[in-house]
Amino acid sequence: MRGQTSGGGPEKPYWASKFRFQIARRQAEANKQHVRCQKCLEFGHWTYECTGKRKYLHRPSRTELKKALKEKENIIITTKHWRS
């Protein structure tokens, strides 16, 4: 039967579940304003909806990051020894 649950619980009208689905869809559309596409890096759409080209984003390697951190630590250590 349409709208009736199989567990013997209270009967829900058909339009109630349809209405919930529409609310969920509207909320998802509203939340897309804060979503960044992983392909073109723009806001407002999901990756599977993207029509733009993939952008290259250079990120430093882990080795580069570790070298930079080591240099900062050495500078801090040398300035502490120099001041004392």
C-alpha positions in Angstrom: 0.0 0.0 0.0 1.3 3.5 -0.8 2.5 5.4 2.2 2.2 2.6 4.7 5.2 1.3 6.5 5.9 -2.5 6.6 6.7 -2.5 10.3 3.1 -1.8 11.4 4.0 1.7 12.5 1.9 4.8 11.9 0.9 5.4 8.3 2.6 8.3 6.6 1.1 10.0 3.6 2.9 9.7 0.3 3.5 13.5 0.0 5.4 13.6 3.4 8.3 11.6 2.1 8.3 13.6 -1.2 8.3 16.8 0.8 11.3 15.6 2.9 13.2 14.8 -0.3 12.5 18.3 -1.7 13.7 19.9 1.6 16.9 17.8 1.5 17.5 18.8 -2.1 17.1 22.5 -1.3 19.5 22.2 1.6 22.1 20.4 -0.5 21.8 23.2 -3.1 22.2 25.8 -0.4 25.3 24.0 1.0 26.9 23.9 -2.5 27.9 27.6 -2.0 30.5 26.4 0.5 31.7 23.5 -1.6 35.0 23.7 -3.6 35.4 21.6 -6.7 38.5 19.4 -6.6 38.9 19.7 -10.3 38.8 23.4 -11.1 39.2 24.7 -7.5 36.1 27.0 -7.8 33.3 27.2 -5.3 29.6 26.4 -5.9 29.6 23.0 -7.6 30.7 19.4 -7.1 33.5 17.8 -9.0 31.1 15.5 -11.0 29.2 18.6 -12.1 32.4 20.5 -13.3 32.6 21.7 -16.8 36.0 23.5 -16.3 39.5 22.3 -16.9 41.7 20.8 -14.2 44.0 23.4 -12.7 47.5 22.5 -11.6 48.2 23.4 -8.0 51.9 23.2 -7.1 52.4 21.9 -3.6 55.8 21.6 -1.9 57.0 18.0 -1.4 57.4 16.6 2.0 61.1 16.8 1.7 60.9 20.5 0.9 58.7 21.1 3.9 61.1 19.2 6.2 64.1 21.1 4.9 62.4 24.5 5.5 61.4 23.4 9.0 65.0 22.3 9.7 66.3 25.7 8.5 63.9 27.5 10.8 64.9 25.4 13.8 68.6 26.1 13.1 67.9 29.9 12.9 66.0 29.8 16.2 68.8 27.8 17.9 71.6 30.1 16.6 69.7 33.3 17.7 69.1 31.8 21.1 72.8 31.0 21.5 73.8 34.3 20.1 71.7 36.3 22.6 72.9 34.4 25.7 
